Amino acid sequence: MAFEGFDAQDLSLSGARIHVRGYRHPNRDVPVLLLLHGFPQTHFIWHRIVPSLMERYSIVCPDLRGYGDSEKPPGLPDHSNYAKRAMAQDMVEVMQALGYERFHVVGHDRGGRVAHRLALDHPRCVDKLCVIDISPTQTMYEKTDMAFARAYFHWFFLIQPTPLPETLMAGCAPLMLKMFLSRWGAATEDYSAQAYAEYERCWTTPAGLHGSCEDYRASASIDLEHDRQSDAEGKKIESPLLVLWGENGVVNKLFDPLSDWRAKARGRVEGKTLSAGHYIPEEAPDLLLGELLPFLA
């Protein structure tokens, strides 16, 4: 049974209501691990690795603002309530509400972008950081070419003004979900029936579609402003950083993740390609654990 031993709760924070599944290890001295999912998924993406992680960590698996069972507020004109800064603040408040002041962070896809901002804005909270199958947002936009626009067309479709993409997707949301989950290296059988049902339940609603569009709109606007401001201030990731990406994914084909992240970090950066597509936690959980556990230890 997925997430057996985890508690589920909704936390009302300063910016949004966040749905969280958490596991508190019997040994209160073990490290704490915050796992952040990406688009178009929920915390359920971690269901194949949490049984192994439970042996040595307390674990927190939230749904990001705009996703899953967390709140999906209407986007503001400047998209600031979906900025990665706001979403990172959600995560800090989640951890504080659970009694955790310092923790490891692992982020896949959009969750990796939230984790990046969390490490910049709240460096004292982050022990070690792992980002999965992404290069930095600013880097990817600045290096955009025809090949990237074709491969990640959704980056440019979802950012169109509301309600255009939401309305167009609403008429075929299950089909769009299936396309997104199979387009970048994963096959349908890589997802458990329970996981797929969760993604469909949460993402194909009007609020779910809007929340994910606002996430991308923020990344193409206010997030870039925040990233440029951090560059100007000399802010970089201070914690040890592990970068993992899929051999069959777009990031591997069009970017240089290790070099891209070393440019954004001051501390130790290590990483490698894994034999998988984009959705590594579900496609290759054993390979992910093989890299993640030694790094965190």
C-alpha positions as CSV (number, residue, x, y, z in Angstrom):
1,M,0.0,0.0,0.0
2,A,1.5,3.3,-1.1
3,F,2.7,5.6,1.7
4,E,1.8,3.1,4.4
5,G,2.9,4.6,7.8
6,F,2.5,8.2,6.5
7,D,0.1,10.7,8.0
8,A,-1.9,13.1,5.8
9,Q,-2.9,16.6,6.8
10,D,-3.7,20.0,5.4
11,L,-1.7,22.9,6.7
12,S,-3.0,26.5,6.4
13,L,0.0,28.7,5.9
14,S,0.6,32.4,5.3
15,G,0.2,32.0,1.5
16,A,-1.8,28.9,0.8
17,R,-3.2,25.6,2.2
18,I,-0.8,22.8,1.6
19,H,-1.6,19.1,1.6
20,V,1.2,17.0,3.1
21,R,2.0,13.4,3.7
22,G,4.6,12.8,6.3
23,Y,6.5,10.0,8.1
24,R,8.2,10.6,11.4
25,H,11.0,8.1,12.1
26,P,10.9,6.5,15.6
27,N,14.4,7.7,16.1
28,R,14.0,11.5,16.3
29,D,17.7,12.1,15.7
30,V,17.6,10.8,12.0
31,P,17.8,13.4,9.2
32,V,14.7,14.8,7.6
33,L,14.0,14.6,3.9
34,L,11.7,17.0,2.0
35,L,10.6,15.6,-1.4
36,L,9.1,17.9,-4.0
37,H,7.3,16.7,-7.1
38,G,6.9,18.3,-10.5
39,F,4.4,18.8,-13.4
40,P,1.8,17.4,-13.9
41,Q,2.1,15.2,-10.9
42,T,1.7,15.2,-7.1
43,H,3.6,13.9,-4.1
44,F,2.6,10.4,-5.4
45,I,5.6,10.4,-7.7
46,W,7.8,9.3,-4.7
47,H,5.7,6.2,-3.9
48,R,8.4,3.8,-5.2
49,I,11.3,5.1,-3.2
50,V,9.8,6.1,0.1
51,P,9.7,2.5,1.5
52,S,13.5,2.4,1.3
53,L,13.9,6.0,2.6
54,M,11.8,5.3,5.6
55,E,14.5,3.1,7.0
56,R,16.8,6.0,7.8
57,Y,14.8,9.3,7.4
58,S,11.8,11.2,8.5
59,I,10.1,12.2,5.3
60,V,7.8,15.0,4.2
61,C,6.0,14.8,0.8
62,P,3.8,17.9,0.1
63,D,1.8,18.8,-2.9
64,L,3.1,22.0,-4.3
65,R,0.8,25.1,-4.4
66,G,-1.4,24.7,-7.5
67,Y,-1.0,20.9,-7.6
68,G,-2.5,17.7,-6.0
69,D,-4.7,18.4,-3.1
70,S,-3.1,21.7,-2.1
71,E,-4.8,25.0,-2.7
72,K,-4.9,26.3,-6.2
73,P,-5.6,30.1,-5.9
74,P,-6.4,32.2,-8.9
75,G,-3.2,33.7,-10.3
76,L,-2.4,37.3,-9.6
77,P,-1.7,39.6,-12.6
78,D,2.1,39.4,-12.0
79,H,1.9,35.7,-11.1
80,S,3.7,36.4,-7.8
81,N,1.5,34.0,-5.8
82,Y,3.0,31.2,-8.0
83,A,6.5,32.4,-8.0
84,K,9.1,29.8,-6.8
85,R,9.9,32.2,-4.0
86,A,6.3,31.9,-2.7
87,M,6.2,28.2,-3.2
88,A,9.6,27.8,-1.4
89,Q,8.2,29.9,1.4
90,D,5.3,27.4,1.6
91,M,7.8,24.6,2.1
92,V,9.7,26.4,4.8
93,E,6.5,27.0,6.7
94,V,5.4,23.4,6.2
95,M,8.6,22.1,7.7
96,Q,8.5,24.6,10.6
97,A,4.9,23.6,11.3
98,L,6.1,20.0,11.6
99,G,9.0,21.0,13.8
100,Y,11.8,20.7,11.3
101,E,14.3,23.6,11.0
102,R,16.9,22.0,8.8
103,F,16.5,19.2,6.3
104,H,17.6,17.6,3.0
105,V,15.7,18.6,-0.1
106,V,15.1,16.5,-3.3
107,G,13.2,18.1,-6.1
108,H,12.1,16.6,-9.5
109,D,11.1,18.9,-12.4
110,R,9.1,21.9,-11.0
111,G,9.9,20.7,-7.5
112,G,13.6,21.1,-8.4
113,R,12.9,24.7,-9.3
114,V,11.2,25.3,-6.0
115,A,14.1,23.6,-4.2
116,H,16.6,25.9,-6.1
117,R,14.8,29.0,-4.8
118,L,14.5,27.5,-1.3
119,A,18.3,27.0,-1.2
120,L,18.9,30.6,-2.3
121,D,16.3,32.3,0.0
122,H,16.6,30.0,3.0
123,P,20.2,28.6,2.9
124,R,20.2,27.8,6.7
125,C,17.3,25.4,6.2
126,V,19.0,23.2,3.5
127,D,21.6,20.5,4.5
128,K,21.9,18.9,1.1
129,L,20.1,19.4,-2.2
130,C,19.3,17.1,-5.1
131,V,17.7,18.3,-8.3
132,I,16.3,15.7,-10.8
133,D,16.2,16.2,-14.6
134,I,16.4,19.9,-14.9
135,S,18.9,22.7,-15.6
136,P,18.2,26.1,-14.0
137,T,15.2,27.9,-15.3
138,Q,17.1,31.0,-16.4
139,T,19.7,28.9,-18.2
140,M,17.0,26.9,-20.1
141,Y,15.1,30.0,-21.2
142,E,18.3,31.8,-22.2
143,K,19.4,28.8,-24.3
144,T,16.1,28.3,-26.0
145,D,16.3,27.3,-29.6
146,M,14.0,25.5,-32.1
147,A,14.9,22.1,-30.8
148,F,14.0,23.0,-27.2
149,A,10.8,24.8,-28.2
150,R,9.7,21.7,-30.1
151,A,10.6,19.3,-27.3
152,Y,9.2,21.4,-24.4
153,F,6.4,23.1,-26.3
154,H,4.4,23.2,-23.1
155,W,6.8,25.8,-21.6
156,F,5.5,28.3,-24.2
157,F,1.9,27.1,-24.5
158,L,1.1,27.1,-20.7
159,I,2.4,30.6,-20.3
160,Q,-0.2,32.1,-22.7
161,P,-2.7,34.5,-20.9
162,T,-5.5,32.9,-19.0
163,P,-8.0,31.4,-19.9
164,L,-6.6,30.3,-23.3
165,P,-4.5,27.3,-22.4
166,E,-6.8,26.2,-19.6
167,T,-9.8,26.3,-21.9
168,L,-8.1,24.5,-24.7
169,M,-6.8,21.7,-22.4
170,A,-10.2,21.4,-20.5
171,G,-11.7,19.7,-23.6
172,C,-9.1,17.0,-23.7
173,A,-7.4,17.0,-20.3
174,P,-7.1,13.2,-19.9
175,L,-5.5,13.0,-23.3
176,M,-3.1,15.9,-22.5
177,L,-2.1,14.2,-19.3
178,K,-1.4,10.9,-21.0
179,M,0.7,12.8,-23.6
180,F,2.7,14.7,-20.9
181,L,3.4,11.5,-18.9
182,S,4.6,9.5,-21.9
183,R,6.3,12.2,-24.1
184,W,9.7,12.5,-22.4
185,G,10.9,8.9,-22.1
186,A,8.4,7.2,-19.8
187,A,6.0,4.5,-21.0
188,T,2.5,4.0,-19.7
189,E,3.5,0.9,-17.8
190,D,6.0,2.9,-15.8
191,Y,3.2,4.3,-13.8
192,S,1.2,2.3,-11.3
193,A,-2.5,2.4,-11.8
194,Q,-2.9,4.2,-8.4
195,A,-0.4,6.9,-9.3
196,Y,-1.9,7.5,-12.7
197,A,-5.4,7.8,-11.2
198,E,-4.1,10.3,-8.7
199,Y,-2.5,12.5,-11.4
200,E,-5.7,12.4,-13.4
201,R,-7.9,13.2,-10.4
202,C,-5.9,16.2,-9.5
203,W,-4.6,17.7,-12.7
204,T,-7.6,17.5,-15.0
205,T,-9.8,19.8,-13.0
206,P,-10.2,23.5,-13.9
207,A,-8.3,24.5,-10.8
208,G,-5.6,21.9,-11.5
209,L,-5.1,23.2,-15.1
210,H,-5.0,26.8,-13.9
211,G,-2.5,26.1,-11.1
212,S,0.0,24.4,-13.4
213,C,-0.4,27.2,-16.0
214,E,0.3,29.8,-13.3
215,D,3.4,27.9,-12.2
216,Y,4.8,28.1,-15.7
217,R,3.6,31.7,-16.2
218,A,5.5,32.7,-13.0
219,S,8.7,30.9,-14.3
220,A,8.6,32.9,-17.5
221,S,8.2,36.2,-15.7
222,I,8.7,36.9,-12.0
223,D,10.9,33.9,-11.4
224,L,13.4,35.2,-14.0
225,E,13.4,38.6,-12.3
226,H,14.2,36.9,-9.0
227,D,16.9,34.8,-10.6
228,R,18.5,37.8,-12.2
229,Q,18.3,39.6,-8.8
230,S,20.0,36.7,-7.1
231,D,22.8,36.7,-9.8
232,A,23.3,40.5,-9.2
233,E,23.6,39.9,-5.5
234,G,26.0,37.0,-5.9
235,K,23.6,34.5,-4.3
236,K,24.5,30.9,-5.1
237,I,23.6,27.5,-3.7
238,E,25.7,26.9,-0.6
239,S,24.8,23.3,0.3
240,P,26.2,20.2,-1.4
241,L,24.3,19.6,-4.6
242,L,23.6,16.3,-6.5
243,V,22.3,16.6,-10.1
244,L,20.7,13.6,-11.7
245,W,19.1,13.5,-15.2
246,G,17.7,10.9,-17.6
247,E,19.7,9.6,-20.5
248,N,16.6,9.6,-22.7
249,G,15.3,13.0,-21.5
250,V,15.3,16.4,-23.2
251,V,17.7,17.9,-20.6
252,N,20.4,15.4,-21.5
253,K,20.0,16.0,-25.2
254,L,20.0,19.8,-25.2
255,F,21.7,21.0,-22.1
256,D,24.7,20.3,-19.9
257,P,23.1,19.9,-16.4
258,L,26.3,19.5,-14.4
259,S,28.0,22.6,-15.9
260,D,24.7,24.5,-15.7
261,W,24.3,23.8,-12.0
262,R,28.0,24.4,-11.1
263,A,27.5,27.9,-12.4
264,K,24.7,28.4,-9.9
265,A,26.5,26.8,-6.9
266,R,29.3,27.8,-4.6
267,G,29.8,24.4,-2.9
268,R,30.4,20.9,-4.0
269,V,28.4,19.7,-7.1
270,E,28.3,16.2,-8.3
271,G,26.0,14.3,-10.6
272,K,25.5,11.8,-13.5
273,T,23.1,10.6,-16.1
274,L,20.7,7.7,-15.3
275,S,19.3,5.2,-17.7
276,A,15.8,6.6,-17.8
277,G,13.6,9.3,-19.3
278,H,12.3,12.3,-17.4
279,Y,10.2,10.7,-14.7
280,I,13.2,9.0,-12.9
281,P,11.5,8.4,-9.5
282,E,9.0,6.1,-11.2
283,E,11.0,4.9,-14.2
284,A,14.2,4.0,-12.3
285,P,13.6,4.1,-8.5
286,D,16.5,1.7,-7.8
287,L,19.0,3.8,-9.8
288,L,17.8,6.9,-8.1
289,L,18.2,5.4,-4.7
290,G,21.6,4.1,-5.6
291,E,22.8,7.7,-6.1
292,L,20.7,9.5,-3.6
293,L,21.4,7.4,-0.5
294,P,25.2,7.7,-0.6
295,F,25.0,11.4,-1.3
296,L,22.7,12.1,1.6
297,A,24.7,9.9,3.9
